[in-house]
Amino acid sequence: MTFNANTEVALLKAQTKLRTRKRRKSSKLDKYRTHLCKLYEAGASKAELQRWLAMRGVNVEWTTVKRWVDKNA
């Protein structure tokens, strides 16, 4: 039996896919998706988005806003 790197990589990727955990709940920020995306596209910084959320009673860290925007906007 010969070693086939492509087959091994495909097997490892299939195993990784099975092992990855799915997020159990949605983000607090998903509720404000349209507003956040529009504000960000209009030029608001991520820190300004955090302050905008805080004015609406949503207390999140700046890094949470950064990760959410990087992923969704």
C-alpha positions, 0 to 999 in steps of 0.5 A: 500500500502506497502513501497518498497525501491527497487521500490522507488530507481528505480524511483529515478534513472530513474528521475535522468537519465532524469535530468542529462545534456548532454555535449553540445560540445566535449572537446578541448582535444578529438582532441589529445586523442591518443597522450595524452593516449600514452604519459600518458601510457609512464609515462608522468605526467598530468602537463607534458601533460599540457605543451605538449598541451601548446607547441601546442597552447592548453591553458588549466588548469592543473585540466582540463587535470587531469579530462580528463585523469582520465575519458579517459585514 
